[in-house]
């Protein structure tokens, strides 16, 4: 599970929309319109789903198998 992200049109910085999804589900969703408050420029930004993407957390081998198991490898 990750966070749907958009780019602030004022600053160019990436901001979270507050919507959680996985990439596959988000890509299959119907076209929709969203509104997100930007903490950087303090404005509300309207966006379409095609302008957004899902950033999922990176899982490292240590997190998947535990430190002891990776140390044995």
N, C-alpha and C positions, 0 to 999 in steps of 0.2 A: 504494500500500500504506500502511496506517495502523495505528494501535494501538487495540485494544479497550480501552475505558475504562469505569470504574464510579465511583460516588460513595460515599465513605466514610460510613457511617451515623452515625458518631460526630462527625466534624468537618464533613461536608458537602463536603469537598474532593474534586476529581476525581483518581483514581489510575489508573495504567496497570496492566493485567492481565498484561502480558508476552506477550499473544497478538497476532500481526500478521495483518491481513486487510484486504481492501477492503470497502467498504460493501455492494456487491451480493452478494458471496459470504457475508458474515456474515448478511445478511438472509435468505438462502436456506438457511442451515444449520439442522440439526435443533435442537430445543429442548435445551439442555444446562445443566448446573449447573457453576459454577466456584468456585474458592477462590483468593483473592489476598491476599498479605500487604500491609498498609498501612504505609508508612513514616511516616505522620503520627501515628497512634495506636498503632502497633506491634502491631496485632491482625490476625488472619486473618479475612477477610470472605468469607462464602459468598454467591453471587449466581446468578441465572438470566440466561440470554441476553437475555430481554426487558427486563432492568434495565440492560443495557450498550449501548454504541454505539461506532462506529468514528470516531476522529478522524484524518483524513488531513491530511498537510502541505499548506499553501497554496503553490501554485506561482505566483510573480510573473512577469510578462512578461520581466523581465530574466533570470530563471533559465531561462525557456523558450527565448529567442532569443539571449541573450547581450547584454552591455552595449552593444557597438558597434552592433548592429542597431537597438536601441531608441533610441539616441542619434541615429541617422539619420532616424528617423520624425518 
